[in-house]
Amino acid sequence: MGTRYFGASVARVEDPRLLRGSGRFVDDIKLPGLLHAALVRSPHAHARITAVELEAARALPGVAGVFGYEDLAAWMQPMPAAGLPPPALEARLRPILRATPQLPLARERVRYVGEPVAIVVARNRAEAEDAAELVNIEYEPLPVIVDTETAVAPEAPRLFPDWPDNVAVRFTHAIGDADTAIRAADVVVHERFRVHRYTGVPLECRGLVCDPHSLDGRLTIWSATQFPHFVQAALAEALGWPAHRIRVVAPDVGGGFGVKASSYAEEMVVPLVALRLGQPVKWIEDRRENLLAATSSRAERCTVTVAADDDGRILGIGADHVDEVGAYPQAGSAAAMGAVIFTGPYRIPKLAFESRSAFTNTCSRAPYRGPWQFETYFREQAVDRLARQLELDPLELRRRNVLQREELPYTLPLGLPLLDVSPAETLEQAASIIEYDAFRAWQREQFEHGRLVGIGIGLYIEPQSMIGPYSTEPAHLRMQPDGTVDVYLGSGSHGQGLETTTAQLVSEFLGVAYDDVTVHQGDTSETPYAFGTGGSRSGPILGAAIQGAAQQLRGKVAQIAAHLLEAAPDDIDVIDGVASVRGTPTRSRTLAEIAHVAYLDLGNLPPGMEPGLEVLHRYKSDLPFVYSNACHVCTVDVDPHTGAITLLRYVVSEDCGVMINPSVVEGQIAGGAVQGIGGALLEDFVYDEQGNPLTSTFMDYLLPTATDVPEIEYGHVETPASTPGHYKGVGEGGAIGAPAAVANAVNDALALVGAHVAVAPFTPGRIVEALLAAASG
């Protein structure tokens, strides 16, 4: 098999069209008679709907229709839940779990600012928005809850009156007797941390174009989604239609990050009004809507207790975790996964983990790039606090507790095996690249001159779930009569470079020329059913499916070539579109010649062989999880007068198994790391006490720019996964490791003067407050 492209940093095949502006996103879809929709959203965080008056809006010129709940009541089915724990994981944890299905349009009550109440359709977006302002909805305000402390209090008003409290998910889990270990330990650190609410902010907002009368007679929907088959299934259930009558197409998608993996009201109501009106309808989310009503994440508090002996050996760890999940949560698995991996890459024999998820009058909580990220963020800061208590360097403390390769497989909470990881190796590689010991010496020199600089580590493992519905993935390969290959994937790309890595895999394992591979994705009418793109599954499970399909198709190619060349199939090499007899390259046939036989010259097929060259392979994993791992290390400068934080260097040592394309891997690391840095230092979605969003524009919700992030330096360790091809996922790791590394670096600098900050984001104001508090004693 050729290795010309596999494992190389070849240029992405997607880039030319995207860089030329030739990509086709949802907003690029133009149809005859296209109408435009605008949503009327609740201005209240919690209120009863007492009246809905639509006539003034309906009378406005250019308006095609205005609809509230009652106008579409026959189709107003509760939205399907997404992001719940896989059944096998739920069975092990046995959580108390309350589902809160959202209606596509609110009925009787609204529970967050931005919840859709009505929809207006007009000739253009401007007319639709003008009409939306004429919709008169009367509300009776109700008590509002925007924080977990209020939500879980016994006397708190209920978001859902029929329930005894506001707890959406509750569970506990333990390994051994952590409480006894903590009481008997030489050293105990007890710290309360908080991570704030922030979100994925994809470059392309959400959007839909719905054509109720397409040429093939189906309802056709173009959607900026990560899960086209999920959207199809939800609509089929709501309409009572067979799935084949609904076609969902995810064209080019400008970023997802989990924000586009959830089930949204607009995905139901826009198709419904298109059907009612009998005309195509477009809805494109603006940025304010995206910040108000798309899902957000994080918003968690955790009290962590770490116990160790005098030598720095961690004996046990406890976590009391509380998060707020909004009014209609779609991330029930976040806390569950956090419990599974809370001990992370360390040798920690005892764990006590308790978690509660509280309803609040805020927008829905849903997965965002590493939704269980809190375990790394809280644990890694607690490890640094323990190191200072023991008067050990944080690197040295990690060296004493990090799992070594010879200890694998190591049993994680819930009895799951941790294998094929290299946390000790990535720790040492990252420390070497950043010149850790030299920095410590330089740090002391700088402190003598009044400068506060610090270094921080974020060490973690990154699970890719392969339990239950996440355990299988298809790949469909078809060789055309000219020898080119079409690949049909149920999963779709939203920035990961799947077209490129798929072509590399097919070139490697089928032997076709790299440029002769065309990838089709995101269209339910032509791609096999699949879970969708998320959870960093593309490497381990989609990669395995593509490899398996390519190998099966290559086997058939080899049989035809062997028959034509009078050789054994095992003696056939297929490289760059040519099949030849090993050792005799002049005895060969091109793939075009072989495909001609398979489709047209059937008399030359081997006896008994089925015509054609086409394979649908559905890979199923026997592993519950595959684990990547990494170490992030960064250095910062903290201005002692203004509290301003400047990142000096940023290093990542990543182990994602065998790399299909190193530049794609580094692109994924960089994108995630920048989002994590933004979350640590800048991004903060804030509600006031009445549930009003205060950060609904980019004037208030601050994103990192190129000036905020230094050049990221990379190191790679390749530990093969126990899957076909030995690939792992890498999509979420950067966002997991970065906040912990930045937090620890900032507090490492502040520790020089006895200051500490435990609440993110690490804004200049919080830094100055901590410095003043330390100075005053």
TADA-V85948 format. One record per residue. N is the residue number from 1. RES is the residue in three letters. PHI is phi as a letter, one per 30 degrees, with the letter a starting at -180 (none if undefined). PSI is psi in degrees with one decimal (NA if undefined). D_LAST is the distance of its C-alpha to the last C-alpha in whole Angstrom. Layout:
BEGIN
N,RES,PHI,PSI,D_LAST
N,RES,PHI,PSI,D_LAST
END
This chain:
BEGIN
1,MET,none,142.4,68
2,GLY,d,152.7,67
3,THR,b,26.3,64
4,ARG,d,-34.5,64
5,TYR,c,-35.6,61
6,PHE,d,130.2,60
7,GLY,i,-0.4,56
8,ALA,c,155.6,56
9,SER,d,62.4,54
10,VAL,d,152.6,57
11,ALA,d,144.0,57
12,ARG,d,134.7,56
13,VAL,d,-21.0,59
14,GLU,d,-27.6,58
15,ASP,d,-42.1,56
16,PRO,e,-45.8,59
17,ARG,d,-35.9,60
18,LEU,d,-40.0,56
19,LEU,d,-27.7,56
20,ARG,d,-3.8,59
21,GLY,i,20.1,58
22,SER,c,4.4,61
23,GLY,d,158.8,59
24,ARG,b,101.9,60
25,PHE,c,172.2,57
26,VAL,e,-41.7,58
27,ASP,d,-12.2,58
28,ASP,d,-8.3,60
29,ILE,d,119.8,63
30,LYS,b,129.9,65
31,LEU,b,149.3,68
32,PRO,d,136.6,71
33,GLY,i,21.8,70
34,LEU,d,127.8,67
35,LEU,c,165.4,65
36,HIS,b,141.0,61
37,ALA,c,149.6,59
38,ALA,b,140.4,56
39,LEU,c,138.5,54
40,VAL,c,119.7,53
41,ARG,c,151.9,49
42,SER,d,133.1,48
43,PRO,d,-2.8,45
44,HIS,c,146.8,44
45,ALA,d,-28.2,41
46,HIS,a,119.0,43
47,ALA,a,155.7,47
48,ARG,d,141.0,50
49,ILE,d,117.2,53
50,THR,c,-20.6,55
51,ALA,a,144.6,58
52,VAL,b,114.1,58
53,GLU,c,118.1,61
54,LEU,c,-7.9,62
55,GLU,d,-39.6,65
56,ALA,d,-39.3,64
57,ALA,d,-39.3,62
58,ARG,d,-27.3,66
59,ALA,d,-10.1,68
60,LEU,d,134.5,66
61,PRO,e,140.9,68
62,GLY,j,-10.8,67
63,VAL,d,128.8,66
64,ALA,c,-25.4,67
65,GLY,a,148.9,66
66,VAL,b,130.0,63
67,PHE,b,133.2,62
68,GLY,c,-171.9,60
69,TYR,e,-47.2,59
70,GLU,d,-29.2,63
71,ASP,d,-22.8,64
72,LEU,b,20.7,63
73,ALA,e,-34.4,63
74,ALA,d,-23.3,66
75,TRP,c,3.2,63
76,MET,d,71.1,60
77,GLN,d,145.9,59
78,PRO,e,144.3,56
79,MET,d,141.6,54
80,PRO,d,144.8,54
81,ALA,d,147.9,51
82,ALA,b,156.2,49
83,GLY,i,16.0,46
84,LEU,d,160.0,47
85,PRO,d,141.1,47
86,PRO,e,144.8,50
87,PRO,e,-39.9,52
88,ALA,d,-38.7,51
89,LEU,d,-39.7,48
90,GLU,d,-37.2,48
91,ALA,d,-33.0,50
92,ARG,d,-39.9,48
93,LEU,d,-28.3,45
94,ARG,h,56.9,47
95,PRO,d,155.4,44
96,ILE,d,120.8,45
97,LEU,b,117.7,46
98,ARG,c,117.7,46
99,ALA,d,144.3,48
100,THR,b,77.4,48
101,PRO,d,134.7,51
102,GLN,c,140.9,51
103,LEU,d,148.5,54
104,PRO,e,-36.9,55
105,LEU,b,138.6,55
106,ALA,d,142.8,53
107,ARG,b,124.2,55
108,GLU,i,-37.7,54
109,ARG,b,142.5,50
110,VAL,c,150.5,48
111,ARG,b,4.1,44
112,TYR,a,153.5,42
113,VAL,d,124.2,43
114,GLY,j,-5.6,45
115,GLU,d,131.0,47
116,PRO,d,134.1,51
117,VAL,c,-33.7,53
118,ALA,a,165.4,56
119,ILE,b,137.7,58
120,VAL,c,135.5,60
121,VAL,b,130.3,62
122,ALA,b,-178.1,64
123,ARG,d,-29.8,65
124,ASN,b,169.9,62
125,ARG,d,-37.0,58
126,ALA,d,-45.2,58
127,GLU,d,-36.7,61
128,ALA,d,-40.4,59
129,GLU,d,-36.2,56
130,ASP,d,-43.1,58
131,ALA,d,-35.5,60
132,ALA,d,-32.7,56
133,GLU,d,-18.1,55
134,LEU,c,-8.9,58
135,VAL,d,125.8,58
136,ASN,c,114.3,57
137,ILE,b,126.0,55
138,GLU,c,137.6,54
139,TYR,b,149.1,51
140,GLU,c,104.7,49
141,PRO,e,145.7,45
142,LEU,b,164.3,44
143,PRO,e,143.9,40
144,VAL,c,139.8,38
145,ILE,b,124.3,36
146,VAL,b,5.1,33
147,ASP,b,157.3,31
148,THR,d,-36.3,31
149,GLU,e,-45.5,29
150,THR,d,-41.3,32
151,ALA,d,-40.2,35
152,VAL,c,-2.9,34
153,ALA,d,141.3,34
154,PRO,e,-33.2,37
155,GLU,c,6.8,38
156,ALA,d,140.9,37
157,PRO,d,149.4,40
158,ARG,c,133.4,42
159,LEU,d,-32.9,43
160,PHE,b,104.1,46
161,PRO,e,-26.4,48
162,ASP,d,-7.3,50
163,TRP,c,151.8,47
164,PRO,d,-17.7,45
165,ASP,a,-173.5,42
166,ASN,c,25.6,40
167,VAL,c,119.9,39
168,ALA,d,-41.3,41
169,VAL,b,137.4,41
170,ARG,b,134.3,40
171,PHE,a,162.0,40
172,THR,b,154.3,38
173,HIS,a,145.1,39
174,ALA,b,148.1,39
175,ILE,b,116.0,40
176,GLY,i,-165.4,40
177,ASP,c,83.0,37
178,ALA,d,-34.9,34
179,ASP,d,-43.1,32
180,THR,d,-41.6,34
181,ALA,d,-39.3,33
182,ILE,d,-43.0,29
183,ARG,d,-32.9,29
184,ALA,c,-1.7,31
185,ALA,d,154.4,29
186,ASP,d,-39.1,27
187,VAL,b,133.9,24
188,VAL,b,132.3,23
189,VAL,c,131.2,21
190,HIS,b,117.3,21
191,GLU,b,141.8,19
192,ARG,c,124.4,21
193,PHE,c,157.2,22
194,ARG,b,135.5,24
195,VAL,c,137.1,26
196,HIS,d,174.9,28
197,ARG,d,128.2,31
198,TYR,a,177.7,33
199,THR,b,173.3,37
200,GLY,d,-28.0,39
201,VAL,h,63.9,41
202,PRO,d,149.6,44
203,LEU,e,-42.8,46
204,GLU,c,124.1,49
205,CYS,d,175.8,48
206,ARG,d,161.3,50
207,GLY,a,157.4,54
208,LEU,b,142.8,57
209,VAL,b,125.4,61
210,CYS,b,121.8,63
211,ASP,c,107.9,67
212,PRO,d,-13.4,69
213,HIS,b,60.0,72
214,SER,d,169.1,72
215,LEU,e,-31.4,75
216,ASP,d,7.4,75
217,GLY,i,5.4,75
218,ARG,c,160.2,71
219,LEU,d,116.5,68
220,THR,c,131.5,66
221,ILE,b,125.2,62
222,TRP,c,125.1,61
223,SER,b,137.4,57
224,ALA,d,75.9,54
225,THR,b,155.2,53
226,GLN,d,-17.4,52
227,PHE,b,71.6,54
228,PRO,d,-38.3,58
229,HIS,d,-30.9,59
230,PHE,d,-42.2,57
231,VAL,d,-43.4,57
232,GLN,e,-47.3,61
233,ALA,d,-40.2,61
234,ALA,d,-42.4,59
235,LEU,d,-40.3,61
236,ALA,e,-39.8,64
237,GLU,d,-42.4,63
238,ALA,d,-38.3,62
239,LEU,d,-17.6,66
240,GLY,i,27.7,68
241,TRP,c,155.2,69
242,PRO,d,147.6,70
243,ALA,d,-29.7,67
244,HIS,d,-13.1,70
245,ARG,d,-2.9,70
246,ILE,b,123.1,67
247,ARG,c,124.9,66
248,VAL,c,127.5,62
249,VAL,c,123.8,61
250,ALA,c,101.6,58
251,PRO,d,-148.7,59
252,ASP,e,132.3,56
253,VAL,c,122.1,53
254,GLY,d,65.8,50
255,GLY,j,142.4,47
256,GLY,b,-65.0,47
257,PHE,i,18.8,43
258,GLY,j,-25.3,44
259,VAL,d,-34.0,44
260,LYS,c,20.0,48
261,ALA,c,1.6,48
262,SER,c,172.4,48
263,SER,c,120.2,51
264,TYR,c,150.6,51
265,ALA,e,-41.2,53
266,GLU,d,-31.7,54
267,GLU,d,-18.2,56
268,MET,c,-47.4,58
269,VAL,d,-33.5,58
270,VAL,d,-46.1,59
271,PRO,d,-35.9,62
272,LEU,d,-43.6,63
273,VAL,d,-30.2,64
274,ALA,d,-41.6,66
275,LEU,d,-42.3,68
276,ARG,d,-41.0,68
277,LEU,d,-18.8,69
278,GLY,i,23.4,71
279,GLN,b,153.5,69
280,PRO,d,143.3,67
281,VAL,b,136.9,63
282,LYS,c,137.1,60
283,TRP,b,122.5,57
284,ILE,c,121.5,54
285,GLU,d,131.3,50
286,ASP,d,171.9,48
287,ARG,d,-35.4,45
288,ARG,d,-43.9,44
289,GLU,d,-40.4,46
290,ASN,d,-43.5,44
291,LEU,d,-32.2,41
292,LEU,d,-45.0,42
293,ALA,b,-14.1,44
294,ALA,d,163.6,44
295,THR,d,154.1,42
296,SER,b,-177.7,38
297,SER,a,-171.2,36
298,ARG,i,-121.4,33
299,ALA,h,64.0,31
300,GLU,b,151.6,29
301,ARG,b,145.5,27
302,CYS,a,128.5,26
303,THR,c,118.8,24
304,VAL,c,132.5,25
305,THR,b,123.8,25
306,VAL,b,131.5,26
307,ALA,c,141.8,27
308,ALA,b,162.4,28
309,ASP,d,179.5,29
310,ASP,d,-20.5,28
311,ASP,d,0.2,30
312,GLY,i,15.1,28
313,ARG,d,120.6,31
314,ILE,d,127.1,31
315,LEU,c,-28.4,32
316,GLY,a,162.2,32
317,ILE,b,140.2,30
318,GLY,b,147.0,30
319,ALA,b,126.6,29
320,ASP,c,103.6,29
321,HIS,c,133.3,30
322,VAL,b,131.3,31
323,ASP,b,158.4,32
324,GLU,c,135.2,34
325,VAL,c,15.3,38
326,GLY,i,-166.9,39
327,ALA,d,-31.8,42
328,TYR,b,75.0,44
329,PRO,d,145.1,43
330,GLN,b,31.3,45
331,ALA,b,48.9,42
332,GLY,d,-19.1,43
333,SER,d,-9.6,43
334,ALA,d,-51.3,39
335,ALA,d,-36.4,37
336,ALA,d,-45.3,40
337,MET,d,-35.0,40
338,GLY,d,-38.8,36
339,ALA,d,-39.3,37
340,VAL,d,-39.1,40
341,ILE,c,21.1,38
342,PHE,d,-31.7,34
343,THR,d,-16.8,34
344,GLY,i,-138.0,35
345,PRO,c,21.3,36
346,TYR,c,159.9,35
347,ARG,d,86.4,37
348,ILE,b,107.6,35
349,PRO,d,-20.5,37
350,LYS,b,140.0,36
351,LEU,b,138.8,35
352,ALA,b,117.6,34
353,PHE,b,125.1,34
354,GLU,b,136.5,34
355,SER,b,141.1,35
356,ARG,b,138.4,35
357,SER,c,124.2,37
358,ALA,c,136.7,36
359,PHE,d,140.0,39
360,THR,b,163.8,37
361,ASN,d,63.9,39
362,THR,b,170.4,38
363,CYS,d,164.3,41
364,SER,d,138.7,42
365,ARG,d,134.7,40
366,ALA,a,167.2,42
367,PRO,e,137.2,41
368,TYR,b,117.6,40
369,ARG,g,88.8,40
370,GLY,i,59.4,38
371,PRO,d,-20.5,38
372,TRP,c,17.3,36
373,GLN,e,-26.0,34
374,PHE,e,-33.0,31
375,GLU,d,-41.3,32
376,THR,d,-44.6,31
377,TYR,d,-46.9,28
378,PHE,d,-45.4,26
379,ARG,d,-44.5,27
380,GLU,d,-35.4,27
381,GLN,d,-37.5,23
382,ALA,d,-36.5,23
383,VAL,d,-41.6,25
384,ASP,d,-39.8,22
385,ARG,d,-40.1,19
386,LEU,d,-41.3,22
387,ALA,e,-42.6,22
388,ARG,d,-37.2,19
389,GLN,d,-37.7,18
390,LEU,d,-4.7,22
391,GLU,h,41.9,21
392,LEU,c,152.3,24
393,ASP,d,139.6,24
394,PRO,e,-31.9,25
395,LEU,d,-43.1,28
396,GLU,d,-41.5,29
397,LEU,d,-41.4,28
398,ARG,d,-39.8,30
399,ARG,e,-33.7,33
400,ARG,d,-16.6,33
401,ASN,b,-12.2,33
402,VAL,d,144.3,35
403,LEU,d,136.8,39
404,GLN,c,157.7,42
405,ARG,e,-36.7,45
406,GLU,d,-11.9,47
407,GLU,d,-4.8,45
408,LEU,d,148.5,46
409,PRO,d,143.2,47
410,TYR,c,139.0,44
411,THR,d,119.3,44
412,LEU,d,172.1,42
413,PRO,e,148.3,41
414,LEU,i,8.7,44
415,GLY,i,13.9,46
416,LEU,d,139.9,46
417,PRO,d,132.5,47
418,LEU,c,119.1,45
419,LEU,b,165.7,47
420,ASP,i,41.9,48
421,VAL,b,167.4,44
422,SER,b,54.1,43
423,PRO,d,-37.8,39
424,ALA,d,-40.6,39
425,GLU,d,-42.9,41
426,THR,d,-35.2,39
427,LEU,e,-48.5,36
428,GLU,d,-37.8,37
429,GLN,d,-44.4,39
430,ALA,d,-41.7,36
431,ALA,d,-36.7,34
432,SER,d,-45.3,37
433,ILE,d,-41.3,37
434,ILE,d,-2.8,34
435,GLU,h,61.5,34
436,TYR,e,-49.9,31
437,ASP,d,-38.4,31
438,ALA,d,-36.4,31
439,PHE,d,-41.1,29
440,ARG,e,-41.5,26
441,ALA,d,-42.4,27
442,TRP,d,-36.5,27
443,GLN,e,-43.0,24
444,ARG,d,-40.4,23
445,GLU,d,-44.0,25
446,GLN,d,-36.4,23
447,PHE,d,-34.3,20
448,GLU,d,-23.4,21
449,HIS,c,15.8,22
450,GLY,i,14.4,19
451,ARG,c,137.0,20
452,LEU,c,109.2,19
453,VAL,b,150.7,22
454,GLY,b,164.8,22
455,ILE,b,139.4,25
456,GLY,b,149.1,25
457,ILE,b,138.2,28
458,GLY,b,106.5,30
459,LEU,c,131.7,33
460,TYR,a,166.1,35
461,ILE,c,149.6,38
462,GLU,b,106.6,40
463,PRO,d,144.0,43
464,GLN,c,112.4,46
465,SER,d,132.1,48
466,MET,b,33.8,51
467,ILE,c,143.9,52
468,GLY,h,-125.3,55
469,PRO,d,-14.8,55
470,TYR,d,2.1,53
471,SER,d,-6.5,55
472,THR,b,150.0,58
473,GLU,a,137.3,59
474,PRO,c,160.0,62
475,ALA,b,130.5,63
476,HIS,c,118.9,67
477,LEU,c,135.4,69
478,ARG,b,119.6,72
479,MET,d,126.4,74
480,GLN,d,165.2,76
481,PRO,e,-19.6,80
482,ASP,c,5.0,79
483,GLY,j,-5.7,76
484,THR,d,163.5,73
485,VAL,b,131.9,71
486,ASP,c,134.8,69
487,VAL,c,128.8,66
488,TYR,c,118.9,65
489,LEU,c,134.2,61
490,GLY,d,-31.1,60
491,SER,d,161.5,57
492,GLY,b,156.9,56
493,SER,d,141.9,54
494,HIS,b,43.1,51
495,GLY,k,-9.2,50
496,GLN,d,-11.5,50
497,GLY,i,31.4,53
498,LEU,d,-30.4,55
499,GLU,d,-40.4,58
500,THR,d,-51.6,58
501,THR,d,-31.6,57
502,THR,d,-45.5,59
503,ALA,d,-37.3,62
504,GLN,d,-43.8,61
505,LEU,d,-43.3,61
506,VAL,d,-40.7,64
507,SER,d,-41.1,66
508,GLU,d,-48.5,64
509,PHE,c,-14.8,66
510,LEU,c,-33.3,69
511,GLY,j,7.8,70
512,VAL,d,153.5,70
513,ALA,d,140.2,69
514,TYR,e,-41.9,66
515,ASP,d,-8.8,67
516,ASP,c,12.3,70
517,VAL,c,127.4,67
518,THR,c,131.2,66
519,VAL,c,129.9,63
520,HIS,c,134.5,64
521,GLN,a,160.2,61
522,GLY,i,19.4,60
523,ASP,b,112.1,63
524,THR,d,-16.8,64
525,SER,d,-17.2,68
526,GLU,b,-6.8,68
527,THR,c,150.8,65
528,PRO,d,153.2,65
529,TYR,d,135.2,63
530,ALA,b,159.4,59
531,PHE,d,-41.6,56
532,GLY,k,176.5,54
533,THR,c,117.2,52
534,GLY,l,166.5,48
535,GLY,i,22.2,46
536,SER,h,32.5,46
537,ARG,d,-13.9,50
538,SER,d,-41.6,52
539,GLY,d,-61.2,52
540,PRO,d,-35.4,53
541,ILE,c,-43.8,55
542,LEU,d,-40.2,56
543,GLY,e,-40.7,57
544,ALA,d,-38.7,59
545,ALA,d,-44.4,61
546,ILE,d,-45.0,62
547,GLN,d,-45.8,62
548,GLY,d,-42.8,65
549,ALA,d,-42.0,67
550,ALA,d,-40.6,67
551,GLN,d,-39.4,68
552,GLN,d,-43.2,71
553,LEU,d,-37.5,72
554,ARG,d,-36.6,72
555,GLY,e,-40.4,74
556,LYS,d,-39.9,77
557,VAL,e,-43.9,77
558,ALA,d,-37.1,78
559,GLN,d,-43.0,81
560,ILE,d,-45.3,82
561,ALA,d,-42.6,82
562,ALA,d,-39.4,83
563,HIS,d,-42.0,86
564,LEU,d,-33.1,87
565,LEU,c,1.2,87
566,GLU,h,55.1,88
567,ALA,b,173.5,85
568,ALA,d,143.4,83
569,PRO,e,-33.9,80
570,ASP,d,-14.9,78
571,ASP,c,7.6,79
572,ILE,c,127.2,78
573,ASP,c,139.4,75
574,VAL,b,110.9,74
575,ILE,b,128.8,72
576,ASP,h,42.7,71
577,GLY,i,10.8,74
578,VAL,b,130.9,77
579,ALA,c,127.2,78
580,SER,b,162.4,80
581,VAL,d,127.3,81
582,ARG,e,127.5,79
583,GLY,i,-13.3,80
584,THR,b,71.8,83
585,PRO,d,-18.8,81
586,THR,d,-20.1,84
587,ARG,d,97.1,85
588,SER,a,164.3,83
589,ARG,b,142.1,82
590,THR,d,159.8,80
591,LEU,d,-30.3,78
592,ALA,d,-41.1,80
593,GLU,d,-40.1,83
594,ILE,d,-42.6,82
595,ALA,d,-34.7,80
596,HIS,e,-41.1,84
597,VAL,d,-43.6,85
598,ALA,d,-32.5,83
599,TYR,c,-34.5,84
600,LEU,b,-39.3,87
601,ASP,c,62.9,89
602,LEU,d,-19.9,89
603,GLY,d,-19.0,92
604,ASN,c,6.2,90
605,LEU,d,149.4,87
606,PRO,e,145.8,87
607,PRO,e,131.6,89
608,GLY,i,-3.1,87
609,MET,d,137.9,84
610,GLU,d,136.5,83
611,PRO,d,163.7,83
612,GLY,j,164.1,80
613,LEU,b,88.6,77
614,GLU,a,136.1,74
615,VAL,b,132.2,71
616,LEU,c,113.7,69
617,HIS,c,129.6,67
618,ARG,c,107.2,64
619,TYR,d,139.5,61
620,LYS,b,128.2,60
621,SER,d,143.8,57
622,ASP,c,-5.5,57
623,LEU,c,141.3,53
624,PRO,d,-33.6,51
625,PHE,b,151.1,48
626,VAL,c,143.2,48
627,TYR,b,124.2,45
628,SER,c,170.1,43
629,ASN,a,159.9,40
630,ALA,a,165.9,38
631,CYS,b,124.2,35
632,HIS,c,134.4,33
633,VAL,b,130.5,31
634,CYS,b,158.8,29
635,THR,c,145.9,27
636,VAL,b,158.2,25
637,ASP,c,125.4,23
638,VAL,c,117.0,20
639,ASP,d,117.4,20
640,PRO,d,-12.0,16
641,HIS,c,-41.2,18
642,THR,c,-16.0,20
643,GLY,i,3.3,19
644,ALA,d,140.4,22
645,ILE,c,129.5,23
646,THR,b,125.4,26
647,LEU,d,130.1,28
648,LEU,c,-52.6,30
649,ARG,b,153.9,32
650,TYR,b,122.3,33
651,VAL,b,137.8,35
652,VAL,b,125.9,37
653,SER,c,115.9,39
654,GLU,c,139.1,41
655,ASP,b,100.6,44
656,CYS,c,33.4,46
657,GLY,i,-153.7,49
658,VAL,d,126.1,52
659,MET,d,124.0,52
660,ILE,d,-39.8,54
661,ASN,b,104.3,53
662,PRO,e,-34.3,50
663,SER,d,-33.9,50
664,VAL,d,-41.8,49
665,VAL,e,-48.0,47
666,GLU,d,-32.3,45
667,GLY,d,-40.3,45
668,GLN,d,-40.9,44
669,ILE,d,-46.8,41
670,ALA,d,-46.7,40
671,GLY,e,-44.3,41
672,GLY,d,-41.5,38
673,ALA,d,-40.7,36
674,VAL,d,-40.5,36
675,GLN,d,-39.3,35
676,GLY,d,-39.1,33
677,ILE,d,-42.2,31
678,GLY,e,-40.7,31
679,GLY,d,-35.9,30
680,ALA,d,-34.6,27
681,LEU,c,-27.8,26
682,LEU,b,-54.1,28
683,GLU,d,134.7,31
684,ASP,a,112.9,30
685,PHE,c,116.9,32
686,VAL,c,135.5,31
687,TYR,c,147.0,33
688,ASP,d,-177.0,32
689,GLU,d,-21.2,32
690,GLN,c,10.4,36
691,GLY,i,16.5,36
692,ASN,d,125.7,37
693,PRO,d,131.6,36
694,LEU,c,-3.3,34
695,THR,b,61.1,35
696,SER,c,10.5,38
697,THR,b,167.8,39
698,PHE,d,-3.6,38
699,MET,d,-26.7,37
700,ASP,c,-38.6,34
701,TYR,c,106.0,34
702,LEU,c,129.7,33
703,LEU,c,149.8,35
704,PRO,d,146.5,34
705,THR,c,179.0,37
706,ALA,d,-26.4,38
707,THR,d,-13.2,35
708,ASP,c,-11.8,32
709,VAL,b,126.1,34
710,PRO,d,172.1,35
711,GLU,d,128.7,38
712,ILE,d,131.7,38
713,GLU,c,139.0,39
714,TYR,c,144.0,41
715,GLY,b,150.3,42
716,HIS,b,136.5,44
717,VAL,b,134.5,45
718,GLU,c,101.3,48
719,THR,c,111.5,49
720,PRO,e,135.8,52
721,ALA,d,159.3,51
722,SER,d,51.8,54
723,THR,b,161.4,56
724,PRO,e,129.6,59
725,GLY,i,-19.4,58
726,HIS,i,30.6,54
727,TYR,d,154.2,52
728,LYS,b,171.9,49
729,GLY,d,158.3,47
730,VAL,b,-1.1,45
731,GLY,d,-32.5,44
732,GLU,c,-12.8,41
733,GLY,e,-43.1,39
734,GLY,e,-41.1,37
735,ALA,d,-20.1,36
736,ILE,d,-46.7,34
737,GLY,d,-29.7,33
738,ALA,d,-48.2,31
739,PRO,e,-39.5,28
740,ALA,d,-43.3,27
741,ALA,d,-43.5,27
742,VAL,d,-45.2,26
743,ALA,e,-44.3,23
744,ASN,d,-34.7,22
745,ALA,d,-43.1,23
746,VAL,d,-46.8,20
747,ASN,d,-24.9,17
748,ASP,d,-40.2,19
749,ALA,d,-43.3,18
750,LEU,d,-30.4,14
751,ALA,d,-22.4,14
752,LEU,d,-25.5,14
753,VAL,c,17.3,11
754,GLY,i,20.9,9
755,ALA,c,161.7,10
756,HIS,a,141.9,13
757,VAL,b,128.8,15
758,ALA,c,3.2,18
759,VAL,c,125.6,20
760,ALA,c,160.3,23
761,PRO,d,160.5,24
762,PHE,d,76.6,21
763,THR,d,158.3,22
764,PRO,e,-37.4,20
765,GLY,d,-44.1,19
766,ARG,d,-35.5,17
767,ILE,d,-46.1,16
768,VAL,d,-41.9,14
769,GLU,e,-43.1,13
770,ALA,d,-40.0,11
771,LEU,d,-41.4,10
772,LEU,d,-40.4,9
773,ALA,d,-40.6,7
774,ALA,d,-38.4,5
775,ALA,d,-30.6,5
776,SER,d,-2.2,4
777,GLY,j,NA,0
END
